[in-house]
């Protein structure tokens, strides 16, 4: 899992049907050790109701689709959304050993 900060929201007038009713957030990846920004911001599907400025952890690639599996099986949507990243938790705090 990777650390990021929510830095915006993405609004679409038209999108793939499986993405409708899914909140899409812009997140800035962060380094776990320093908390500094790493890389470019990316779009992630929000599975947990994260808000602006919150630190979150996210998964990418195939794991992002797995984050939506329970919702799909419960009948919340017609298909799994085509996402490359999914927010799966809101970080309240963390501790690194030895630092």
HELIX and SHEET records of a PDB file:
HELIX    1   1 UNK A   17  UNK A   19  5                                   3    
HELIX    2   2 UNK A   62  UNK A   66  1                                   5    
HELIX    3   3 UNK A   69  UNK A   73  1                                   5    
SHEET    1   A 6 UNK A   2  UNK A  10  0                                        
SHEET    2   A 6 UNK A  24  UNK A  30 -1                                        
SHEET    3   A 6 UNK A  42  UNK A  46 -1                                        
SHEET    4   A 6 UNK A  85  UNK A  90  1                                        
SHEET    5   A 6 UNK A  55  UNK A  60 -1                                        
SHEET    6   A 6 UNK A   2  UNK A  10 -1                                        
END                                                                             
